[in-house]
Amino acid sequence: MLTLIGQSKDIGRATGHIQKIFIGITGLVLSRDNHITALKSPDGEQFELDQFKVNIENRSFTDWIRSVERSMKDSLKTKITTTLDKISK
């Protein structure tokens, strides 16, 4: 945990420890402009974050990790709602 807090600006190092914070997530997918766009599972699957891309530049570790959590929940809610709407039609 101390490594994560100390390396909060170095996303490459922080992603190696992300599985200690979120069970079932082994990594993050980054865009060229340092936005987290998806989450990786142990099976190699990717969970795309909808419009809730997380910008990690100039943010503290706690800020961007909270944003990842919020984006994960919001994206999951959107995907479930969309799927249920399609099923009910």
Jmol script that loads the backbone (N, CA, C; Angstrom):
load data "model"
ATOM      1  N   MET A   1       0.827  -1.192   0.000  1.00  0.00           N
ATOM      2  CA  MET A   1       0.000   0.000   0.000  1.00  0.00           C
ATOM      3  C   MET A   1       0.871   1.255   0.000  1.00  0.00           C
ATOM      4  N   LEU A   2       1.958   1.234   0.747  1.00  0.00           N
ATOM      5  CA  LEU A   2       2.855   2.395   0.758  1.00  0.00           C
ATOM      6  C   LEU A   2       3.460   2.646  -0.614  1.00  0.00           C
ATOM      7  N   THR A   3       3.752   1.569  -1.350  1.00  0.00           N
ATOM      8  CA  THR A   3       4.274   1.714  -2.703  1.00  0.00           C
ATOM      9  C   THR A   3       3.260   2.421  -3.575  1.00  0.00           C
ATOM     10  N   LEU A   4       1.998   2.044  -3.454  1.00  0.00           N
ATOM     11  CA  LEU A   4       0.942   2.672  -4.245  1.00  0.00           C
ATOM     12  C   LEU A   4       0.823   4.156  -3.946  1.00  0.00           C
ATOM     13  N   ILE A   5       0.803   4.488  -2.693  1.00  0.00           N
ATOM     14  CA  ILE A   5       0.664   5.895  -2.314  1.00  0.00           C
ATOM     15  C   ILE A   5       1.881   6.693  -2.769  1.00  0.00           C
ATOM     16  N   GLY A   6       3.062   6.121  -2.600  1.00  0.00           N
ATOM     17  CA  GLY A   6       4.286   6.798  -2.999  1.00  0.00           C
ATOM     18  C   GLY A   6       4.464   6.899  -4.500  1.00  0.00           C
ATOM     19  N   GLN A   7       3.893   5.970  -5.257  1.00  0.00           N
ATOM     20  CA  GLN A   7       4.038   5.944  -6.710  1.00  0.00           C
ATOM     21  C   GLN A   7       2.755   6.383  -7.415  1.00  0.00           C
ATOM     22  N   SER A   8       1.937   7.177  -6.765  1.00  0.00           N
ATOM     23  CA  SER A   8       0.629   7.517  -7.312  1.00  0.00           C
ATOM     24  C   SER A   8       0.696   8.203  -8.665  1.00  0.00           C
ATOM     25  N   LYS A   9       1.785   8.882  -8.947  1.00  0.00           N
ATOM     26  CA  LYS A   9       1.923   9.558 -10.245  1.00  0.00           C
ATOM     27  C   LYS A   9       2.463   8.618 -11.312  1.00  0.00           C
ATOM     28  N   ASP A  10       3.032   7.493 -10.915  1.00  0.00           N
ATOM     29  CA  ASP A  10       3.572   6.511 -11.858  1.00  0.00           C
ATOM     30  C   ASP A  10       2.557   5.384 -12.010  1.00  0.00           C
ATOM     31  N   ILE A  11       1.648   5.559 -12.955  1.00  0.00           N
ATOM     32  CA  ILE A  11       0.551   4.614 -13.113  1.00  0.00           C
ATOM     33  C   ILE A  11       1.046   3.228 -13.488  1.00  0.00           C
ATOM     34  N   GLY A  12       2.150   3.128 -14.176  1.00  0.00           N
ATOM     35  CA  GLY A  12       2.707   1.827 -14.540  1.00  0.00           C
ATOM     36  C   GLY A  12       3.013   0.979 -13.321  1.00  0.00           C
ATOM     37  N   ARG A  13       3.597   1.571 -12.330  1.00  0.00           N
ATOM     38  CA  ARG A  13       3.906   0.847 -11.094  1.00  0.00           C
ATOM     39  C   ARG A  13       2.654   0.592 -10.267  1.00  0.00           C
ATOM     40  N   ALA A  14       1.748   1.539 -10.273  1.00  0.00           N
ATOM     41  CA  ALA A  14       0.531   1.401  -9.472  1.00  0.00           C
ATOM     42  C   ALA A  14      -0.362   0.293 -10.010  1.00  0.00           C
ATOM     43  N   THR A  15      -0.405   0.091 -11.322  1.00  0.00           N
ATOM     44  CA  THR A  15      -1.284  -0.939 -11.880  1.00  0.00           C
ATOM     45  C   THR A  15      -0.859  -2.335 -11.458  1.00  0.00           C
ATOM     46  N   GLY A  16       0.394  -2.514 -11.152  1.00  0.00           N
ATOM     47  CA  GLY A  16       0.862  -3.812 -10.687  1.00  0.00           C
ATOM     48  C   GLY A  16       0.297  -4.193  -9.323  1.00  0.00           C
ATOM     49  N   HIS A  17      -0.166  -3.212  -8.586  1.00  0.00           N
ATOM     50  CA  HIS A  17      -0.702  -3.445  -7.249  1.00  0.00           C
ATOM     51  C   HIS A  17      -2.221  -3.309  -7.180  1.00  0.00           C
ATOM     52  N   ILE A  18      -2.845  -3.024  -8.312  1.00  0.00           N
ATOM     53  CA  ILE A  18      -4.287  -2.752  -8.314  1.00  0.00           C
ATOM     54  C   ILE A  18      -5.103  -3.953  -7.849  1.00  0.00           C
ATOM     55  N   GLN A  19      -4.600  -5.172  -8.096  1.00  0.00           N
ATOM     56  CA  GLN A  19      -5.339  -6.374  -7.682  1.00  0.00           C
ATOM     57  C   GLN A  19      -5.411  -6.519  -6.165  1.00  0.00           C
ATOM     58  N   LYS A  20      -4.566  -5.803  -5.455  1.00  0.00           N
ATOM     59  CA  LYS A  20      -4.624  -5.836  -3.993  1.00  0.00           C
ATOM     60  C   LYS A  20      -5.756  -4.963  -3.469  1.00  0.00           C
ATOM     61  N   ILE A  21      -6.196  -4.030  -4.285  1.00  0.00           N
ATOM     62  CA  ILE A  21      -7.269  -3.123  -3.882  1.00  0.00           C
ATOM     63  C   ILE A  21      -8.621  -3.639  -4.356  1.00  0.00           C
ATOM     64  N   PHE A  22      -8.681  -4.082  -5.621  1.00  0.00           N
ATOM     65  CA  PHE A  22      -9.926  -4.568  -6.210  1.00  0.00           C
ATOM     66  C   PHE A  22      -9.769  -6.047  -6.544  1.00  0.00           C
ATOM     67  N   ILE A  23     -10.477  -6.894  -5.858  1.00  0.00           N
ATOM     68  CA  ILE A  23     -10.435  -8.333  -6.127  1.00  0.00           C
ATOM     69  C   ILE A  23     -11.054  -8.584  -7.494  1.00  0.00           C
ATOM     70  N   GLY A  24     -10.381  -9.377  -8.300  1.00  0.00           N
ATOM     71  CA  GLY A  24     -10.890  -9.705  -9.625  1.00  0.00           C
ATOM     72  C   GLY A  24     -10.422  -8.764 -10.719  1.00  0.00           C
ATOM     73  N   ILE A  25      -9.670  -7.746 -10.356  1.00  0.00           N
ATOM     74  CA  ILE A  25      -9.107  -6.835 -11.359  1.00  0.00           C
ATOM     75  C   ILE A  25      -7.594  -6.978 -11.295  1.00  0.00           C
ATOM     76  N   THR A  26      -7.007  -7.355 -12.422  1.00  0.00           N
ATOM     77  CA  THR A  26      -5.559  -7.576 -12.437  1.00  0.00           C
ATOM     78  C   THR A  26      -4.791  -6.445 -13.108  1.00  0.00           C
ATOM     79  N   GLY A  27      -5.504  -5.528 -13.743  1.00  0.00           N
ATOM     80  CA  GLY A  27      -4.804  -4.434 -14.383  1.00  0.00           C
ATOM     81  C   GLY A  27      -5.754  -3.392 -14.929  1.00  0.00           C
ATOM     82  N   LEU A  28      -5.160  -2.323 -15.418  1.00  0.00           N
ATOM     83  CA  LEU A  28      -5.908  -1.211 -15.986  1.00  0.00           C
ATOM     84  C   LEU A  28      -5.467  -1.010 -17.430  1.00  0.00           C
ATOM     85  N   VAL A  29      -6.386  -0.581 -18.261  1.00  0.00           N
ATOM     86  CA  VAL A  29      -6.064  -0.245 -19.647  1.00  0.00           C
ATOM     87  C   VAL A  29      -6.022   1.275 -19.732  1.00  0.00           C
ATOM     88  N   LEU A  30      -4.902   1.790 -20.236  1.00  0.00           N
ATOM     89  CA  LEU A  30      -4.718   3.240 -20.321  1.00  0.00           C
ATOM     90  C   LEU A  30      -4.728   3.706 -21.764  1.00  0.00           C
ATOM     91  N   SER A  31      -5.254   4.898 -21.968  1.00  0.00           N
ATOM     92  CA  SER A  31      -5.165   5.533 -23.278  1.00  0.00           C
ATOM     93  C   SER A  31      -3.838   6.283 -23.352  1.00  0.00           C
ATOM     94  N   ARG A  32      -3.553   6.833 -24.500  1.00  0.00           N
ATOM     95  CA  ARG A  32      -2.283   7.577 -24.656  1.00  0.00           C
ATOM     96  C   ARG A  32      -2.217   8.821 -23.788  1.00  0.00           C
ATOM     97  N   ASP A  33      -3.374   9.365 -23.454  1.00  0.00           N
ATOM     98  CA  ASP A  33      -3.390  10.577 -22.629  1.00  0.00           C
ATOM     99  C   ASP A  33      -3.614  10.283 -21.140  1.00  0.00           C
ATOM    100  N   ASN A  34      -3.221   9.064 -20.732  1.00  0.00           N
ATOM    101  CA  ASN A  34      -3.278   8.648 -19.322  1.00  0.00           C
ATOM    102  C   ASN A  34      -4.676   8.657 -18.718  1.00  0.00           C
ATOM    103  N   HIS A  35      -5.653   8.221 -19.489  1.00  0.00           N
ATOM    104  CA  HIS A  35      -6.996   8.005 -18.973  1.00  0.00           C
ATOM    105  C   HIS A  35      -7.181   6.496 -18.824  1.00  0.00           C
ATOM    106  N   ILE A  36      -7.753   6.081 -17.728  1.00  0.00           N
ATOM    107  CA  ILE A  36      -8.066   4.665 -17.540  1.00  0.00           C
ATOM    108  C   ILE A  36      -9.356   4.409 -18.304  1.00  0.00           C
ATOM    109  N   THR A  37      -9.311   3.513 -19.278  1.00  0.00           N
ATOM    110  CA  THR A  37     -10.461   3.270 -20.142  1.00  0.00           C
ATOM    111  C   THR A  37     -11.115   1.915 -19.909  1.00  0.00           C
ATOM    112  N   ALA A  38     -10.404   0.991 -19.275  1.00  0.00           N
ATOM    113  CA  ALA A  38     -10.960  -0.343 -19.036  1.00  0.00           C
ATOM    114  C   ALA A  38     -10.223  -1.021 -17.890  1.00  0.00           C
ATOM    115  N   LEU A  39     -10.854  -2.072 -17.378  1.00  0.00           N
ATOM    116  CA  LEU A  39     -10.288  -2.879 -16.306  1.00  0.00           C
ATOM    117  C   LEU A  39     -10.059  -4.284 -16.846  1.00  0.00           C
ATOM    118  N   LYS A  40      -8.972  -4.939 -16.420  1.00  0.00           N
ATOM    119  CA  LYS A  40      -8.651  -6.290 -16.880  1.00  0.00           C
ATOM    120  C   LYS A  40      -8.950  -7.307 -15.790  1.00  0.00           C
ATOM    121  N   SER A  41      -9.482  -8.464 -16.221  1.00  0.00           N
ATOM    122  CA  SER A  41      -9.764  -9.552 -15.281  1.00  0.00           C
ATOM    123  C   SER A  41      -8.633 -10.575 -15.340  1.00  0.00           C
ATOM    124  N   PRO A  42      -8.586 -11.498 -14.378  1.00  0.00           N
ATOM    125  CA  PRO A  42      -7.558 -12.550 -14.406  1.00  0.00           C
ATOM    126  C   PRO A  42      -7.659 -13.442 -15.648  1.00  0.00           C
ATOM    127  N   ASP A  43      -8.853 -13.530 -16.253  1.00  0.00           N
ATOM    128  CA  ASP A  43      -9.057 -14.360 -17.440  1.00  0.00           C
ATOM    129  C   ASP A  43      -8.711 -13.625 -18.732  1.00  0.00           C
ATOM    130  N   GLY A  44      -8.247 -12.389 -18.625  1.00  0.00           N
ATOM    131  CA  GLY A  44      -7.882 -11.621 -19.809  1.00  0.00           C
ATOM    132  C   GLY A  44      -9.017 -10.815 -20.408  1.00  0.00           C
ATOM    133  N   GLU A  45     -10.180 -10.842 -19.779  1.00  0.00           N
ATOM    134  CA  GLU A  45     -11.303 -10.049 -20.268  1.00  0.00           C
ATOM    135  C   GLU A  45     -11.105  -8.598 -19.893  1.00  0.00           C
ATOM    136  N   GLN A  46     -11.749  -7.711 -20.669  1.00  0.00           N
ATOM    137  CA  GLN A  46     -11.686  -6.292 -20.370  1.00  0.00           C
ATOM    138  C   GLN A  46     -13.085  -5.760 -20.150  1.00  0.00           C
ATOM    139  N   PHE A  47     -13.230  -4.966 -19.106  1.00  0.00           N
ATOM    140  CA  PHE A  47     -14.487  -4.290 -18.811  1.00  0.00           C
ATOM    141  C   PHE A  47     -14.291  -2.826 -19.161  1.00  0.00           C
ATOM    142  N   GLU A  48     -14.925  -2.414 -20.259  1.00  0.00           N
ATOM    143  CA  GLU A  48     -14.773  -1.035 -20.731  1.00  0.00           C
ATOM    144  C   GLU A  48     -15.539  -0.081 -19.823  1.00  0.00           C
ATOM    145  N   LEU A  49     -14.899   1.006 -19.461  1.00  0.00           N
ATOM    146  CA  LEU A  49     -15.576   2.056 -18.711  1.00  0.00           C
ATOM    147  C   LEU A  49     -16.272   2.945 -19.741  1.00  0.00           C
ATOM    148  N   ASP A  50     -17.572   3.138 -19.593  1.00  0.00           N
ATOM    149  CA  ASP A  50     -18.347   3.886 -20.583  1.00  0.00           C
ATOM    150  C   ASP A  50     -17.776   5.282 -20.794  1.00  0.00           C
ATOM    151  N   GLN A  51     -18.582   6.286 -20.641  1.00  0.00           N
ATOM    152  CA  GLN A  51     -18.088   7.652 -20.828  1.00  0.00           C
ATOM    153  C   GLN A  51     -17.349   8.142 -19.591  1.00  0.00           C
ATOM    154  N   PHE A  52     -17.235   7.295 -18.604  1.00  0.00           N
ATOM    155  CA  PHE A  52     -16.629   7.678 -17.337  1.00  0.00           C
ATOM    156  C   PHE A  52     -15.130   7.366 -17.331  1.00  0.00           C
ATOM    157  N   LYS A  53     -14.410   7.931 -18.247  1.00  0.00           N
ATOM    158  CA  LYS A  53     -12.970   7.705 -18.315  1.00  0.00           C
ATOM    159  C   LYS A  53     -12.308   8.407 -17.129  1.00  0.00           C
ATOM    160  N   VAL A  54     -11.301   7.787 -16.579  1.00  0.00           N
ATOM    161  CA  VAL A  54     -10.636   8.325 -15.392  1.00  0.00           C
ATOM    162  C   VAL A  54      -9.307   8.950 -15.790  1.00  0.00           C
ATOM    163  N   ASN A  55      -9.161  10.240 -15.546  1.00  0.00           N
ATOM    164  CA  ASN A  55      -7.912  10.950 -15.815  1.00  0.00           C
ATOM    165  C   ASN A  55      -7.069  10.920 -14.546  1.00  0.00           C
ATOM    166  N   ILE A  56      -5.859  10.386 -14.657  1.00  0.00           N
ATOM    167  CA  ILE A  56      -5.035  10.227 -13.455  1.00  0.00           C
ATOM    168  C   ILE A  56      -3.955  11.288 -13.310  1.00  0.00           C
ATOM    169  N   GLU A  57      -3.781  12.104 -14.331  1.00  0.00           N
ATOM    170  CA  GLU A  57      -2.718  13.109 -14.258  1.00  0.00           C
ATOM    171  C   GLU A  57      -3.006  14.131 -13.176  1.00  0.00           C
ATOM    172  N   ASN A  58      -1.966  14.482 -12.454  1.00  0.00           N
ATOM    173  CA  ASN A  58      -2.025  15.500 -11.409  1.00  0.00           C
ATOM    174  C   ASN A  58      -3.079  15.227 -10.347  1.00  0.00           C
ATOM    175  N   ARG A  59      -3.301  13.971 -10.056  1.00  0.00           N
ATOM    176  CA  ARG A  59      -4.265  13.603  -9.027  1.00  0.00           C
ATOM    177  C   ARG A  59      -3.576  12.693  -8.018  1.00  0.00           C
ATOM    178  N   SER A  60      -4.014  12.793  -6.803  1.00  0.00           N
ATOM    179  CA  SER A  60      -3.443  11.932  -5.769  1.00  0.00           C
ATOM    180  C   SER A  60      -3.966  10.512  -5.952  1.00  0.00           C
ATOM    181  N   PHE A  61      -3.281   9.575  -5.343  1.00  0.00           N
ATOM    182  CA  PHE A  61      -3.682   8.175  -5.418  1.00  0.00           C
ATOM    183  C   PHE A  61      -5.117   7.973  -4.960  1.00  0.00           C
ATOM    184  N   THR A  62      -5.463   8.536  -3.822  1.00  0.00           N
ATOM    185  CA  THR A  62      -6.816   8.335  -3.297  1.00  0.00           C
ATOM    186  C   THR A  62      -7.874   8.925  -4.221  1.00  0.00           C
ATOM    187  N   ASP A  63      -7.566  10.046  -4.866  1.00  0.00           N
ATOM    188  CA  ASP A  63      -8.526  10.650  -5.793  1.00  0.00           C
ATOM    189  C   ASP A  63      -8.777   9.760  -6.998  1.00  0.00           C
ATOM    190  N   TRP A  64      -7.689   9.280  -7.633  1.00  0.00           N
ATOM    191  CA  TRP A  64      -7.940   8.499  -8.848  1.00  0.00           C
ATOM    192  C   TRP A  64      -8.444   7.100  -8.548  1.00  0.00           C
ATOM    193  N   ILE A  65      -8.120   6.537  -7.386  1.00  0.00           N
ATOM    194  CA  ILE A  65      -8.639   5.214  -7.062  1.00  0.00           C
ATOM    195  C   ILE A  65     -10.137   5.302  -6.753  1.00  0.00           C
ATOM    196  N   ARG A  66     -10.566   6.397  -6.130  1.00  0.00           N
ATOM    197  CA  ARG A  66     -12.002   6.621  -5.920  1.00  0.00           C
ATOM    198  C   ARG A  66     -12.721   6.804  -7.253  1.00  0.00           C
ATOM    199  N   SER A  67     -12.072   7.501  -8.174  1.00  0.00           N
ATOM    200  CA  SER A  67     -12.667   7.695  -9.503  1.00  0.00           C
ATOM    201  C   SER A  67     -12.802   6.374 -10.246  1.00  0.00           C
ATOM    202  N   VAL A  68     -11.814   5.495 -10.103  1.00  0.00           N
ATOM    203  CA  VAL A  68     -11.900   4.171 -10.730  1.00  0.00           C
ATOM    204  C   VAL A  68     -13.097   3.417 -10.152  1.00  0.00           C
ATOM    205  N   GLU A  69     -13.235   3.436  -8.849  1.00  0.00           N
ATOM    206  CA  GLU A  69     -14.339   2.736  -8.204  1.00  0.00           C
ATOM    207  C   GLU A  69     -15.688   3.301  -8.654  1.00  0.00           C
ATOM    208  N   ARG A  70     -15.803   4.618  -8.681  1.00  0.00           N
ATOM    209  CA  ARG A  70     -17.049   5.263  -9.094  1.00  0.00           C
ATOM    210  C   ARG A  70     -17.364   4.948 -10.554  1.00  0.00           C
ATOM    211  N   SER A  71     -16.342   5.014 -11.413  1.00  0.00           N
ATOM    212  CA  SER A  71     -16.532   4.723 -12.832  1.00  0.00           C
ATOM    213  C   SER A  71     -16.922   3.274 -13.055  1.00  0.00           C
ATOM    214  N   MET A  72     -16.332   2.380 -12.281  1.00  0.00           N
ATOM    215  CA  MET A  72     -16.654   0.962 -12.378  1.00  0.00           C
ATOM    216  C   MET A  72     -18.133   0.748 -12.033  1.00  0.00           C
ATOM    217  N   LYS A  73     -18.584   1.331 -10.946  1.00  0.00           N
ATOM    218  CA  LYS A  73     -19.983   1.183 -10.530  1.00  0.00           C
ATOM    219  C   LYS A  73     -20.938   1.810 -11.540  1.00  0.00           C
ATOM    220  N   ASP A  74     -20.628   3.026 -11.994  1.00  0.00           N
ATOM    221  CA  ASP A  74     -21.498   3.714 -12.951  1.00  0.00           C
ATOM    222  C   ASP A  74     -21.573   2.968 -14.275  1.00  0.00           C
ATOM    223  N   SER A  75     -20.450   2.465 -14.750  1.00  0.00           N
ATOM    224  CA  SER A  75     -20.423   1.723 -16.013  1.00  0.00           C
ATOM    225  C   SER A  75     -21.204   0.422 -15.890  1.00  0.00           C
ATOM    226  N   LEU A  76     -21.047  -0.255 -14.773  1.00  0.00           N
ATOM    227  CA  LEU A  76     -21.779  -1.505 -14.552  1.00  0.00           C
ATOM    228  C   LEU A  76     -23.285  -1.244 -14.484  1.00  0.00           C
ATOM    229  N   LYS A  77     -23.668  -0.184 -13.797  1.00  0.00           N
ATOM    230  CA  LYS A  77     -25.082   0.186 -13.699  1.00  0.00           C
ATOM    231  C   LYS A  77     -25.651   0.470 -15.087  1.00  0.00           C
ATOM    232  N   THR A  78     -24.914   1.212 -15.904  1.00  0.00           N
ATOM    233  CA  THR A  78     -25.362   1.539 -17.259  1.00  0.00           C
ATOM    234  C   THR A  78     -25.515   0.277 -18.097  1.00  0.00           C
ATOM    235  N   LYS A  79     -24.539  -0.618 -18.028  1.00  0.00           N
ATOM    236  CA  LYS A  79     -24.576  -1.851 -18.823  1.00  0.00           C
ATOM    237  C   LYS A  79     -25.722  -2.770 -18.386  1.00  0.00           C
ATOM    238  N   ILE A  80     -25.955  -2.867 -17.092  1.00  0.00           N
ATOM    239  CA  ILE A  80     -27.049  -3.702 -16.594  1.00  0.00           C
ATOM    240  C   ILE A  80     -28.397  -3.113 -17.016  1.00  0.00           C
ATOM    241  N   THR A  81     -28.555  -1.802 -16.876  1.00  0.00           N
ATOM    242  CA  THR A  81     -29.802  -1.142 -17.261  1.00  0.00           C
ATOM    243  C   THR A  81     -30.079  -1.321 -18.751  1.00  0.00           C
ATOM    244  N   THR A  82     -29.059  -1.154 -19.583  1.00  0.00           N
ATOM    245  CA  THR A  82     -29.212  -1.332 -21.020  1.00  0.00           C
ATOM    246  C   THR A  82     -29.606  -2.759 -21.359  1.00  0.00           C
ATOM    247  N   THR A  83     -28.967  -3.719 -20.728  1.00  0.00           N
ATOM    248  CA  THR A  83     -29.274  -5.133 -20.970  1.00  0.00           C
ATOM    249  C   THR A  83     -30.698  -5.466 -20.544  1.00  0.00           C
ATOM    250  N   LEU A  84     -31.108  -4.996 -19.371  1.00  0.00           N
ATOM    251  CA  LEU A  84     -32.473  -5.269 -18.894  1.00  0.00           C
ATOM    252  C   LEU A  84     -33.516  -4.629 -19.811  1.00  0.00           C
ATOM    253  N   ASP A  85     -33.223  -3.430 -20.325  1.00  0.00           N
ATOM    254  CA  ASP A  85     -34.133  -2.790 -21.266  1.00  0.00           C
ATOM    255  C   ASP A  85     -34.278  -3.609 -22.540  1.00  0.00           C
ATOM    256  N   LYS A  86     -33.169  -4.157 -23.037  1.00  0.00           N
ATOM    257  CA  LYS A  86     -33.210  -4.971 -24.248  1.00  0.00           C
ATOM    258  C   LYS A  86     -33.986  -6.269 -24.020  1.00  0.00           C
ATOM    259  N   ILE A  87     -33.819  -6.861 -22.848  1.00  0.00           N
ATOM    260  CA  ILE A  87     -34.502  -8.119 -22.531  1.00  0.00           C
ATOM    261  C   ILE A  87     -36.009  -7.905 -22.425  1.00  0.00           C
ATOM    262  N   SER A  88     -36.410  -6.781 -21.837  1.00  0.00           N
ATOM    263  CA  SER A  88     -37.831  -6.545 -21.609  1.00  0.00           C
ATOM    264  C   SER A  88     -38.591  -6.156 -22.870  1.00  0.00           C
ATOM    265  N   LYS A  89     -37.890  -5.881 -23.966  1.00  0.00           N
ATOM    266  CA  LYS A  89     -38.567  -5.501 -25.221  1.00  0.00           C
ATOM    267  C   LYS A  89     -38.982  -6.675 -26.020  1.00  0.00           C
TER     268      LYS A  89
END
end "model"
wireframe off; spacefill off
backbone 0.3
color backbone group
